[in-house]
Amino acid sequence: MTGPWFITPHARRRYRQRIDRRATDEGALEALVALAQRAHPVRPVHDRPGVVLWRGPRPLRLRCNVSTALPGAPQMVSVFPGCQEGRRAAR
C-alpha cells in the first residue's frame, strides 16, 4: 500500500476507463495515490454504509468513493470525473 488508502484494482480500472484511457495500470495507481494525498471528504454515500465521497483538488476535482466497511486500511473503491472547464459533473 502506498498512500493513505488501499487503491483497489476496480478503482484503477475505472480511472483508466473514465479519466485517462491511455494510462497504464501503474500510471493509474500513481495518479490515484496523488489524488488520495490531496483529497478531502465531502459526505457519506447514503445508500452505501461505510462509504464516503471524497473530492480531489482543482483543476480536475476528481471524485472517489472510499470505504471503511472492511477491516484494515480504508479502500478507494471507485473514481469518477469531476468538474472540467467550470462545468459541474453530471449527477
Secondary structure, 3 states (H helix, E strand, C coil): CCCCCEECHHHHHHHHHHCCCCCCHHHHHHHHHHHHHHCEEEEECCCCCCEEEEECCCCCCCEEEEECCCCCCCEEEEEECCCECCECCCC
